[in-house]
Amino acid sequence: MKTKFAFLAGIFSAFLLLAACQQQEGPPVDRTPLPSVAAPPYICDHIPLQAVRLMTGIQDPIVNGKFDMAVGKRLDGKSYGTGGCYIYEPTGNKSKVLQISLSPAGSKEEVEAEISQGARRLPEIVPGAVGYYGQDGNADDPHAAAVLVHGLDQMIVELVHGVKGRDNAADVVALMKLVAPKLILDAAPAPQKTGG
């Protein structure tokens, strides 16, 4: 009887261990690429929520921030916009996982310097703009960022805590492609037309 009880206890222990190992793995990583077209619902009036959900793995993030495309007109009469969108975890320590910022602080020289130091060049997203992207951190704590400069306007997409198992560098580039054509072009002055 003692041997039968020990055998059943061993099977039960093995079952618990297997269940614990399966719980630690968590749900499978959603590797769906970000959409190629921005669609509602939006957060911060410009950022597609579905893209944020995919790249952060968070379905109901806490969101703070906004973009002001006319701030320059009000401050000094020049055409530029500023602002940011900040995405946080909804539970626990509510740490920041993603931020998108826009400012009149860009420099093509800084972009070229970053590329010369090993950053990868962004594909053309906006005519006349240059940019770079990269990923650092480690497999357990992926961090990626993309920077795009158009004139003096600079847009940054920074994935502070990406999803382990996703291509976080590809995600920041894809989000830049989704939002930069609207944000950075709305922030920049229209080119002067020449007579003809």
Beta strands, then each sheet from edge to edge (+ up, - down):
strand 1: 42-43
strand 2: 47-48
strand 3: 62-68
strand 4: 82-88
strand 5: 96-103
strand 6: 120-121
strand 7: 130-138
strand 8: 141-150
strand 9: 153-159
sheet 1: 1+ 2-
sheet 2: 3+ 4- 5+ 9- 8+ 7- 6+
end
